[in-house]
């Protein structure tokens, strides 16, 4: 079973969380000006890399807060978790124990 560290509650079983898609995707500023193609790109088109990927997760069976996680899509390893108001962690920097 996978342990994911909630920035507020600490490590919990993956079954307590809900996946929310790619992180750092800004909501369009002038939604009335978007055509169907632009809306489709915002709603459906996301990156699909092999390796580290920034995702949104919600701790549904805990604090019910949203947070971001860097997860390796090839190994499923959670490399780091961080609050939405924090910058994406630099994976090149050495970690101080546990998740980066």
C-alpha atoms as an extended CHARMM CRD file, in Angstrom:
* protein
*
       100  EXT
         1         1  UNK       CA              0.0000000000        0.0000000000        0.0000000000  PROA      1               0.0000000000
         2         2  UNK       CA              1.2010000000        3.5050000000       -0.8060000000  PROA      2               0.0000000000
         3         3  UNK       CA              1.6660000000        6.1130000000        1.9360000000  PROA      3               0.0000000000
         4         4  UNK       CA              1.0620000000        9.7210000000        0.9490000000  PROA      4               0.0000000000
         5         5  UNK       CA              2.0830000000       12.5150000000        3.3050000000  PROA      5               0.0000000000
         6         6  UNK       CA             -0.6160000000       15.1520000000        3.7330000000  PROA      6               0.0000000000
         7         7  UNK       CA              1.0870000000       18.4970000000        4.4770000000  PROA      7               0.0000000000
         8         8  UNK       CA             -1.3700000000       19.0080000000        7.3720000000  PROA      8               0.0000000000
         9         9  UNK       CA             -2.0690000000       15.4900000000        8.7140000000  PROA      9               0.0000000000
        10        10  UNK       CA              1.1170000000       13.5770000000        7.9700000000  PROA      10              0.0000000000
        11        11  UNK       CA              1.5090000000       10.1420000000        6.3140000000  PROA      11              0.0000000000
        12        12  UNK       CA             -1.7350000000        8.3040000000        5.5760000000  PROA      12              0.0000000000
        13        13  UNK       CA             -2.8500000000        5.3560000000        3.4520000000  PROA      13              0.0000000000
        14        14  UNK       CA             -3.5200000000        6.1450000000       -0.2080000000  PROA      14              0.0000000000
        15        15  UNK       CA             -7.1790000000        5.1100000000        0.1900000000  PROA      15              0.0000000000
        16        16  UNK       CA             -7.7950000000        8.3250000000        2.1720000000  PROA      16              0.0000000000
        17        17  UNK       CA             -7.0400000000       10.5170000000       -0.8590000000  PROA      17              0.0000000000
        18        18  UNK       CA             -8.7240000000       11.5630000000       -4.0960000000  PROA      18              0.0000000000
        19        19  UNK       CA             -6.7750000000       12.3760000000       -7.2490000000  PROA      19              0.0000000000
        20        20  UNK       CA             -7.4210000000       15.8140000000       -8.7400000000  PROA      20              0.0000000000
        21        21  UNK       CA             -5.4270000000       15.9020000000      -11.9560000000  PROA      21              0.0000000000
        22        22  UNK       CA             -2.4070000000       17.8660000000      -13.0580000000  PROA      22              0.0000000000
        23        23  UNK       CA             -1.2040000000       20.6020000000      -10.6940000000  PROA      23              0.0000000000
        24        24  UNK       CA             -0.3230000000       24.1570000000      -11.6620000000  PROA      24              0.0000000000
        25        25  UNK       CA             -2.9270000000       24.4630000000      -14.4440000000  PROA      25              0.0000000000
        26        26  UNK       CA             -4.2540000000       28.0310000000      -14.2220000000  PROA      26              0.0000000000
        27        27  UNK       CA             -7.9490000000       28.7030000000      -14.7150000000  PROA      27              0.0000000000
        28        28  UNK       CA             -8.5310000000       30.8320000000      -17.8450000000  PROA      28              0.0000000000
        29        29  UNK       CA             -8.8160000000       34.5440000000      -17.0550000000  PROA      29              0.0000000000
        30        30  UNK       CA            -11.5000000000       35.5610000000      -19.5800000000  PROA      30              0.0000000000
        31        31  UNK       CA            -13.6990000000       32.5010000000      -19.8710000000  PROA      31              0.0000000000
        32        32  UNK       CA            -16.2900000000       34.2950000000      -22.0170000000  PROA      32              0.0000000000
        33        33  UNK       CA            -13.6410000000       34.8220000000      -24.7020000000  PROA      33              0.0000000000
        34        34  UNK       CA            -12.7650000000       31.1140000000      -25.0740000000  PROA      34              0.0000000000
        35        35  UNK       CA            -14.0130000000       29.1390000000      -28.0340000000  PROA      35              0.0000000000
        36        36  UNK       CA            -14.8470000000       25.4190000000      -27.8970000000  PROA      36              0.0000000000
        37        37  UNK       CA            -11.3270000000       24.3800000000      -28.9100000000  PROA      37              0.0000000000
        38        38  UNK       CA             -9.7510000000       26.5080000000      -26.1630000000  PROA      38              0.0000000000
        39        39  UNK       CA            -12.1780000000       25.1180000000      -23.5340000000  PROA      39              0.0000000000
        40        40  UNK       CA            -11.4220000000       21.5710000000      -24.6830000000  PROA      40              0.0000000000
        41        41  UNK       CA             -7.6930000000       22.2270000000      -24.3250000000  PROA      41              0.0000000000
        42        42  UNK       CA             -8.1910000000       23.5680000000      -20.7870000000  PROA      42              0.0000000000
        43        43  UNK       CA            -10.5010000000       20.7440000000      -19.6640000000  PROA      43              0.0000000000
        44        44  UNK       CA             -9.0830000000       17.6850000000      -21.4110000000  PROA      44              0.0000000000
        45        45  UNK       CA             -5.4960000000       18.2500000000      -22.5370000000  PROA      45              0.0000000000
        46        46  UNK       CA             -2.8740000000       17.5190000000      -19.8990000000  PROA      46              0.0000000000
        47        47  UNK       CA              0.7670000000       16.5250000000      -19.8250000000  PROA      47              0.0000000000
        48        48  UNK       CA              1.4760000000       12.8050000000      -19.6350000000  PROA      48              0.0000000000
        49        49  UNK       CA              5.1890000000       12.4660000000      -18.8620000000  PROA      49              0.0000000000
        50        50  UNK       CA              7.1440000000        9.4190000000      -17.8510000000  PROA      50              0.0000000000
        51        51  UNK       CA              8.8510000000       10.4280000000      -14.6050000000  PROA      51              0.0000000000
        52        52  UNK       CA              8.1800000000       13.1960000000      -12.0520000000  PROA      52              0.0000000000
        53        53  UNK       CA              4.7640000000       14.8170000000      -12.4870000000  PROA      53              0.0000000000
        54        54  UNK       CA              3.0420000000       17.4780000000      -10.3580000000  PROA      54              0.0000000000
        55        55  UNK       CA             -0.4840000000       16.4040000000       -9.3490000000  PROA      55              0.0000000000
        56        56  UNK       CA             -3.3140000000       17.6830000000       -7.1650000000  PROA      56              0.0000000000
        57        57  UNK       CA             -4.6450000000       15.4670000000       -4.3790000000  PROA      57              0.0000000000
        58        58  UNK       CA             -7.3620000000       15.9360000000       -1.7630000000  PROA      58              0.0000000000
        59        59  UNK       CA             -7.2860000000       14.3070000000        1.6820000000  PROA      59              0.0000000000
        60        60  UNK       CA            -10.9110000000       13.1850000000        1.5840000000  PROA      60              0.0000000000
        61        61  UNK       CA            -10.8940000000       11.0430000000        4.7500000000  PROA      61              0.0000000000
        62        62  UNK       CA             -8.8630000000       13.5350000000        6.7750000000  PROA      62              0.0000000000
        63        63  UNK       CA             -8.6080000000       17.3220000000        6.6820000000  PROA      63              0.0000000000
        64        64  UNK       CA            -10.3560000000       17.5040000000        3.2500000000  PROA      64              0.0000000000
        65        65  UNK       CA             -7.7320000000       19.9590000000        1.9910000000  PROA      65              0.0000000000
        66        66  UNK       CA             -6.1550000000       20.0600000000       -1.4390000000  PROA      66              0.0000000000
        67        67  UNK       CA             -2.3850000000       19.7820000000       -1.8270000000  PROA      67              0.0000000000
        68        68  UNK       CA              0.1610000000       19.0870000000       -4.5420000000  PROA      68              0.0000000000
        69        69  UNK       CA              2.3380000000       16.0180000000       -4.9180000000  PROA      69              0.0000000000
        70        70  UNK       CA              5.2620000000       15.1920000000       -7.1570000000  PROA      70              0.0000000000
        71        71  UNK       CA              4.8480000000       11.5750000000       -8.1970000000  PROA      71              0.0000000000
        72        72  UNK       CA              6.9950000000        9.4850000000      -10.5190000000  PROA      72              0.0000000000
        73        73  UNK       CA              4.5810000000        8.0900000000      -13.0930000000  PROA      73              0.0000000000
        74        74  UNK       CA              6.9300000000        5.2130000000      -13.9510000000  PROA      74              0.0000000000
        75        75  UNK       CA              7.4440000000        3.9200000000      -10.4010000000  PROA      75              0.0000000000
        76        76  UNK       CA              4.3620000000        5.4450000000       -8.6670000000  PROA      76              0.0000000000
        77        77  UNK       CA              6.7150000000        6.7540000000       -5.9370000000  PROA      77              0.0000000000
        78        78  UNK       CA              5.5890000000        9.9830000000       -4.2570000000  PROA      78              0.0000000000
        79        79  UNK       CA              8.6940000000       12.1840000000       -4.3710000000  PROA      79              0.0000000000
        80        80  UNK       CA              7.3070000000       15.1960000000       -2.4710000000  PROA      80              0.0000000000
        81        81  UNK       CA              4.1070000000       16.7520000000       -1.1860000000  PROA      81              0.0000000000
        82        82  UNK       CA              3.5100000000       20.4530000000       -0.6540000000  PROA      82              0.0000000000
        83        83  UNK       CA              0.7410000000       22.9590000000        0.0370000000  PROA      83              0.0000000000
        84        84  UNK       CA             -0.8490000000       24.7980000000       -2.9190000000  PROA      84              0.0000000000
        85        85  UNK       CA              0.6240000000       28.1190000000       -1.7620000000  PROA      85              0.0000000000
        86        86  UNK       CA              4.1660000000       26.6930000000       -1.7380000000  PROA      86              0.0000000000
        87        87  UNK       CA              6.4390000000       26.4990000000       -4.7970000000  PROA      87              0.0000000000
        88        88  UNK       CA              7.1080000000       23.1940000000       -6.5120000000  PROA      88              0.0000000000
        89        89  UNK       CA             10.0780000000       21.5510000000       -4.7530000000  PROA      89              0.0000000000
        90        90  UNK       CA             13.3790000000       21.2820000000       -6.5780000000  PROA      90              0.0000000000
        91        91  UNK       CA             14.0970000000       17.5550000000       -6.8250000000  PROA      91              0.0000000000
        92        92  UNK       CA             17.8000000000       18.2330000000       -7.3760000000  PROA      92              0.0000000000
        93        93  UNK       CA             18.1400000000       19.6020000000       -3.8290000000  PROA      93              0.0000000000
        94        94  UNK       CA             19.0660000000       17.0160000000       -1.1580000000  PROA      94              0.0000000000
        95        95  UNK       CA             16.1820000000       15.8720000000        1.0490000000  PROA      95              0.0000000000
        96        96  UNK       CA             16.1920000000       16.0890000000        4.8370000000  PROA      96              0.0000000000
        97        97  UNK       CA             14.7860000000       12.6280000000        5.5370000000  PROA      97              0.0000000000
        98        98  UNK       CA             11.5030000000       11.1150000000        4.3360000000  PROA      98              0.0000000000
        99        99  UNK       CA              9.7650000000       12.5860000000        1.3310000000  PROA      99              0.0000000000
       100       100  UNK       CA             11.4560000000       15.4160000000       -0.4810000000  PROA      100             0.0000000000
